[in-house]
Every structure is written in structure tokens, then in C-alpha cells.
Amino acid sequence: MSLELRHISSGYGTGAVLHDISLAVTPGEIVTLIGANGAGKSSLAKTVSGLLSPLSGEILWDGERIDRLSTTERLRRGIAHVPEGRQLFAGMTVAENLAMGATIRPGGRPAAGVLDEIHALFPILAPRMGDVAGNFSGGQQQMLAIARGLMSSPRLVILDEPSLGLAPKLVTEIFGLIATLRSRGISILLAEQNARAALSIADRGAVIENGRLVMAGPAAKLLDSPEIAERYLGVGVANTADLTASRLMAERLRACVWNDA
């Protein structure tokens, strides 16, 4: 199933923070939103999942308009949202958090077998099903948050700042996991401040500035763009060594297969 945004403007109340955004995510594709803090990436993620209502424009899912549907109805159609800050039920166990993610499933399909798939993807969770989520480290909590989102067997997962606050090694693991989800046919809309890592695994990228889409294209081309490098990767246009490092990181992450070992 494909996602298409047509001239979307949305915001809080009557005040627009997104202006005339048109964007698409095709099946089995990672599209990453990059931009500075406050640019509108999270607002766009919330608009797609239904936490924010568009002021104008249309959102289509497999050709059907969904912009007037509730978040619950969008989840039933296969769109899951893993929000910024994880937002786990900290006082509940891993098993209970995962069960919350399986409450609504597309087409009412049973959850049988899904937990086995989650344990295979996240082997760190299997022996800790009875542990309280609030006692986990930041990286473990992020893995649990993604696992909870996958319990509904979505076809599109919206990931909002999954690397936020994580150590570099864990960032690499999280992005390797995201690449693995794509290899399983799941589409990803990724809102991420870590532009270097996000573009390294994405198929396409979209640059958001002040609530507007200012640049879009293949992720590899954006990663090689001197303008993107200088503004979002912390690389000066004349620093070819840093640009080469960015390309090498991209090659490693594109080839990364998720492995918890």
C-alpha cells in the first residue's frame, strides 16, 4: 500500500505549522524527513497518523482518502506511529506494553505468531517479558517502542526521532533494524534529526524548513549534496574528508543486517 500527501497544511488549532506539503511513500520504501528542530517533522508525522488534523489538502492510503479518519481507523488500515520520546507505559511490563500494541490489528487479523516474530527481531526482549519497561535503558526502551508498534502488523511505520538521546553504537543498531524492516516489505516514514544516519538507509529524503518542503530527491544524492552536508550533516563544503566519511557510513548502514549479538 502507498501513502500520498497532497498539498497538506496542518497545525494546532487554526494556526498552520505545515504549509502545502506533497509527499509519497511507496511500498517497501524508506522516506526520511530531515530538518532542524522545530522545522515541522514531528507535526508531519502526527498529521499522517491522525494526531493532527489537516487544515487543507488530502492524505491517501492506497488511493483512499484517510485524512478525516481517526488515528484508530488509520491503525486498522495498517499505519502505525512510534512517537518521539518512546511514550511507553513505564509502570507496565514488556509483555503488557506489547499487548497494548496488538489491541488493534488491520482487518481484525489475529496476533498469533506476531510475538514470535518480535522476539526474533528483538532477542533482548524475550527473556525480559516480565520486567517493568521503566527500568530499561534508553536504547532498550526505543527497541520496545518499535516492537510495540510492530505488534499491529502494520504496512507503514512512522518513526519519529528514533535515535534521540542514544549513544552512537545504539544509533547504528536502531538504523540497522529500520533497514531490516524495509527488507521485510514494511514502508517507513522516518522523521529524524540525525540526517547523516537517516539518509544513509533511506531510499528518498525530504528536507523540511519552517513547515515547508524545500528539497526532495534520492537519499544518496541528498547525502552527496554540499548544501545538505553543510546545513544538516555538520560538514563544511570544502571538507571532502568528512563527505567521504558520510559516504562510507552510508555504505555500511545500507548493507547492515539487524543482529542483536
C-alpha positions as CSV (number, residue, x, y, z in Angstrom):
1,M,0.0,0.0,0.0
2,S,1.2,3.5,-0.7
3,L,0.9,6.8,1.1
4,E,0.3,10.1,-0.7
5,L,0.1,13.6,0.8
6,R,-1.4,16.2,-1.5
7,H,-0.9,19.9,-0.6
8,I,-1.2,19.2,3.2
9,S,-1.3,22.1,5.6
10,S,-1.9,21.4,9.2
11,G,-1.2,22.7,12.7
12,Y,-2.5,23.3,16.2
13,G,-5.9,24.9,16.4
14,T,-6.3,27.3,13.4
15,G,-2.5,28.0,13.2
16,A,-0.7,26.2,10.4
17,V,2.8,24.9,11.1
18,L,2.9,22.9,7.8
19,H,2.3,24.5,4.5
20,D,1.4,22.8,1.2
21,I,3.3,19.6,1.7
22,S,3.1,17.0,-1.1
23,L,4.9,13.7,-0.5
24,A,4.6,10.0,-1.2
25,V,5.9,6.8,0.4
26,T,5.7,3.7,-1.9
27,P,5.5,0.1,-0.7
28,G,8.8,-1.2,0.9
29,E,10.4,2.2,0.8
30,I,12.1,4.4,3.5
31,V,11.4,8.1,3.1
32,T,13.2,10.3,5.6
33,L,12.2,13.8,6.7
34,I,15.2,15.9,7.7
35,G,15.4,19.4,9.1
36,A,16.3,21.4,12.1
37,N,14.5,21.0,15.5
38,G,11.1,22.7,15.1
39,A,11.0,22.5,11.3
40,G,7.8,20.5,11.3
41,K,9.0,16.9,11.0
42,S,7.1,15.7,14.0
43,S,4.0,17.7,13.1
44,L,4.0,16.0,9.7
45,A,4.3,12.6,11.3
46,K,1.4,13.3,13.6
47,T,-0.7,14.5,10.6
48,V,-0.2,11.3,8.8
49,S,-1.1,9.2,11.8
50,G,-4.1,11.4,12.7
51,L,-2.9,13.1,15.9
52,L,-3.2,16.3,14.0
53,S,-5.9,17.2,11.5
54,P,-5.1,18.8,8.2
55,L,-6.4,22.3,7.6
56,S,-6.3,21.7,3.9
57,G,-5.1,19.1,1.4
58,E,-5.6,15.3,1.2
59,I,-4.0,12.2,2.6
60,L,-4.4,9.0,0.6
61,W,-3.7,5.4,1.6
62,D,-3.7,3.0,-1.3
63,G,-5.9,5.5,-3.2
64,E,-8.4,6.0,-0.4
65,R,-8.7,9.3,1.4
66,I,-7.9,8.9,5.1
67,D,-7.4,12.5,6.3
68,R,-10.8,12.6,8.0
69,L,-10.3,9.2,9.7
70,S,-9.3,8.8,13.3
71,T,-5.9,7.5,14.5
72,T,-7.6,4.2,15.4
73,E,-9.1,3.8,11.9
74,R,-5.7,4.6,10.3
75,L,-4.1,1.9,12.5
76,R,-6.8,-0.6,11.4
77,R,-5.7,0.2,7.8
78,G,-2.1,-0.6,8.6
79,I,-0.5,2.7,9.7
80,A,1.4,2.6,13.0
81,H,3.1,5.5,14.7
82,V,6.1,5.2,17.0
83,P,6.2,8.7,18.6
84,E,9.1,10.8,19.7
85,G,10.2,10.1,23.3
86,R,9.0,6.4,23.1
87,Q,6.0,7.1,25.3
88,L,5.9,3.6,26.8
89,F,3.8,2.6,29.7
90,A,6.7,2.8,32.2
91,G,4.9,1.1,35.1
92,M,3.9,-1.9,32.9
93,T,5.9,-4.9,31.9
94,V,7.3,-5.6,28.5
95,A,4.6,-8.1,27.8
96,E,1.9,-5.6,28.8
97,N,3.4,-2.9,26.5
98,L,3.5,-5.3,23.6
99,A,-0.1,-6.4,24.3
100,M,-1.2,-2.8,24.1
101,G,0.3,-2.6,20.6
102,A,-1.7,-5.6,19.5
103,T,-5.1,-4.2,20.6
104,I,-6.0,-3.0,17.1
105,R,-4.9,-5.0,14.1
106,P,-5.6,-4.4,10.4
107,G,-8.6,-6.4,9.2
108,G,-9.0,-7.9,12.6
109,R,-6.3,-10.4,11.9
110,P,-5.2,-12.5,14.9
111,A,-2.0,-11.7,16.7
112,A,-0.9,-15.4,16.7
113,G,2.7,-15.7,15.6
114,V,3.4,-12.0,15.8
115,L,5.1,-12.3,19.2
116,D,7.5,-14.9,17.8
117,E,8.5,-12.5,15.0
118,I,9.0,-9.7,17.6
119,H,11.2,-12.0,19.7
120,A,13.3,-12.9,16.6
121,L,13.7,-9.2,15.7
122,F,14.4,-8.1,19.3
123,P,16.0,-11.1,21.1
124,I,16.8,-8.8,24.0
125,L,13.1,-8.6,24.9
126,A,12.3,-12.3,25.0
127,P,13.9,-13.1,28.4
128,R,12.6,-9.9,29.9
129,M,8.9,-10.1,29.2
130,G,8.0,-9.7,32.9
131,D,10.3,-6.8,33.5
132,V,9.0,-3.3,34.0
133,A,9.6,-1.1,31.0
134,G,10.6,1.9,33.1
135,N,13.7,0.1,34.3
136,F,15.1,-0.3,30.8
137,S,17.9,1.8,29.3
138,G,17.1,4.4,26.6
139,G,18.1,2.1,23.8
140,Q,16.1,-0.8,25.2
141,Q,13.1,1.4,25.6
142,Q,13.4,2.5,22.0
143,M,13.5,-1.1,20.8
144,L,10.4,-1.9,22.9
145,A,8.6,1.2,21.5
146,I,9.3,0.0,17.9
147,A,8.4,-3.6,18.8
148,R,5.1,-2.3,20.3
149,G,4.4,-0.5,17.0
150,L,5.0,-3.7,15.1
151,M,2.5,-5.7,17.1
152,S,-0.3,-4.4,14.9
153,S,1.4,-5.9,11.8
154,P,1.5,-2.5,10.0
155,R,2.4,-1.9,6.4
156,L,3.6,1.6,7.1
157,V,5.5,2.6,10.3
158,I,6.0,6.2,11.2
159,L,9.2,6.6,13.3
160,D,9.6,10.0,15.0
161,E,13.2,10.6,16.2
162,P,14.1,7.0,17.0
163,S,17.8,7.9,17.6
164,L,17.0,10.7,20.1
165,G,19.3,10.6,23.1
166,L,21.0,7.3,22.2
167,A,24.7,6.5,22.2
168,P,26.4,6.2,18.7
169,K,26.6,2.4,18.9
170,L,22.9,2.2,19.7
171,V,22.1,4.6,16.9
172,T,23.8,2.3,14.4
173,E,21.8,-0.7,15.8
174,I,18.5,1.2,15.6
175,F,19.1,2.2,12.0
176,G,20.2,-1.3,11.1
177,L,16.9,-2.5,12.5
178,I,15.0,0.0,10.4
179,A,16.7,-1.2,7.3
180,T,15.7,-4.8,8.2
181,L,12.1,-3.7,8.5
182,R,12.2,-2.4,4.9
183,S,13.7,-5.7,3.7
184,R,10.6,-7.4,5.2
185,G,8.3,-5.2,3.0
186,I,7.4,-2.6,5.6
187,S,7.3,1.0,4.4
188,I,8.9,3.6,6.7
189,L,8.3,7.3,7.1
190,L,11.3,8.4,9.2
191,A,11.4,11.8,10.9
192,E,15.0,12.3,12.2
193,Q,17.4,15.0,13.2
194,N,20.4,12.7,12.6
195,A,20.3,13.4,8.9
196,R,23.5,11.5,8.2
197,A,22.3,8.2,9.5
198,A,18.7,8.7,8.2
199,L,19.8,9.4,4.6
200,S,22.3,6.5,4.8
201,I,19.5,4.0,5.0
202,A,16.7,5.8,3.2
203,D,15.6,5.5,-0.4
204,R,14.4,9.1,-0.6
205,G,14.7,12.2,1.5
206,A,12.7,15.3,2.0
207,V,14.0,18.5,3.6
208,I,11.5,20.4,5.8
209,E,12.2,24.1,6.7
210,N,9.8,26.3,8.6
211,G,7.0,23.8,7.8
212,R,7.6,23.8,4.1
213,L,9.1,21.1,1.8
214,V,12.2,22.8,0.3
215,M,14.0,19.9,-1.3
216,A,13.4,16.3,-2.1
217,G,15.1,13.5,-4.0
218,P,17.0,10.3,-3.8
219,A,18.7,9.9,-0.4
220,A,22.1,9.2,-2.0
221,K,22.0,12.4,-3.9
222,L,21.0,14.4,-0.9
223,L,23.8,12.8,1.1
224,D,26.2,13.9,-1.5
225,S,24.8,17.4,-1.8
226,P,27.3,20.1,-0.5
227,E,24.3,22.2,0.6
228,I,22.8,19.4,2.7
229,A,26.2,18.5,4.0
230,E,26.9,22.0,5.3
231,R,23.4,22.7,6.7
232,Y,22.4,19.3,8.2
233,L,25.4,17.0,8.4
234,G,27.8,19.3,10.1
235,V,30.2,19.1,7.2
236,G,31.8,22.1,5.5
237,V,31.5,22.2,1.7
238,A,35.3,22.2,1.4
239,N,35.8,19.3,3.8
240,T,36.0,16.3,1.3
241,A,37.3,14.0,4.1
242,D,34.1,14.4,6.1
243,L,32.0,13.9,2.9
244,T,33.9,10.7,2.2
245,A,33.2,9.6,5.8
246,S,29.5,10.3,5.2
247,R,29.5,8.1,2.1
248,L,31.3,5.3,3.9
249,M,28.8,5.4,6.7
250,A,26.0,5.2,4.1
251,E,27.5,2.1,2.6
252,R,27.9,0.4,5.9
253,L,24.3,1.2,7.0
254,R,22.8,0.2,3.7
255,A,24.5,-3.2,4.0
256,C,23.6,-3.6,7.7
257,V,21.6,-6.6,8.7
258,W,20.0,-6.4,12.1
259,N,21.8,-8.6,14.6
260,D,21.5,-8.2,18.3
261,A,24.6,-10.2,19.0
